[in-house]
Amino acid sequence: MRALYWILAGALAALAGLFALNNRGDLTVDLWPVGPELQMPVFVALVGALYLGFALGAVVAWFASARGRKRLRAAERKAAELDADLQALKAKHAAQMPAPASPSAPVVVPPPPG
């Protein structure tokens, strides 16, 4: 499985390299409301757009999972509280139980009535 991953990753890296070599022509990117025109190779603009999209998607996913992370933290706190309560009840129960008879002591069975 690992070998297949590395084969596919290598093939994709080779394709990305070929794409970059074949698309070295300049491209003018106009950022009109916020900045000047930028001259850059085509592959830089495309790869930059991919990275920007990935970063924005990661931010959106992080915010979308905030509720789940909050619920997880609450459940972990509740589990810790319940575990502490269980340990306290076990200790209390152990303190209330009479000591077990020693294994060498004879067992005395009372005679049946009548």
Salt bridges, closest charged atoms under 4 A:
none
